[in-house]
Amino acid sequence: MDEIVKKLAGLGLPGVFLVILTVTTGGSSAAIAAAITALGGPFGIVGGIALLGLITVVGDTVAGYGIEAVLKAVYTERSKTESVRFLLKEIKDLPISEELKLKLKNELSPEVVIDTEEIQPPKTIEIVEE
């Protein structure tokens, strides 16, 4: 799994979307083909075809370890070379459950990330003299 995680981390955000896309579409060819064309960048579908082998491996890895474990490992690996603040913002915008987002954020920065719904605004107390 470590080698797969390093390869996915090298892809950056598209690698994360590839993992999510592969899991959510159940391997649908049309969705994966569109993603491959987009991921091929300037090489188009030809560059994207090179990712076909990686998609198969990603699917097998996710099936074996689960999406949570794979995403945690990818973001942990990416945090070695990228800003944690940038990765936290990226996680916030991912199309995944809030629970999984919180787990990923806690994996990257456990002492900083808290559930924002628990934060209460400061109370204003007015002292009136009579």
BELBELTA-V751984 format. One line per field, one symbol per residue. ss: DSSP state (~ for helix, > for strand, _ for the rest). phi: phi as a letter, one per 20 degrees, with the letter a starting at -180 (. if undefined). burial: I if it has 24 or more other C-alpha atoms within 12 Angstrom, else O. Layout:
ss=???
phi=???
burial=???
This chain:
ss=_~~~~~~~~~~_~~~~~~~~~~~~~___~~~~~~~~~~~_~~~~~~~~~__~~~~~~~~~~~~~~_~~~~~~~~~~~~_____~~~~~~~~~_____~~~~~~~~~~~_______~~~____________
phi=.gfffffffffmggffffffffffemngfffffffffffflfemffffffegffffffgfffffdnffffffffffffffccfffffffffgefecffffgfffffffbfedecfffefdffeddddded
burial=IOOIIIIIIOIIIIIIIIIIIIIOOOIOOOOIIOIIIOIOOOOOOOOIOOIIOIIOIIIOIIOOOOIIOIIIIIIIIIIOOOOIOOIIOIIOOIOIOOOOIIIIIOIIOOOOOOOOOOOOOOOOOOOOOO
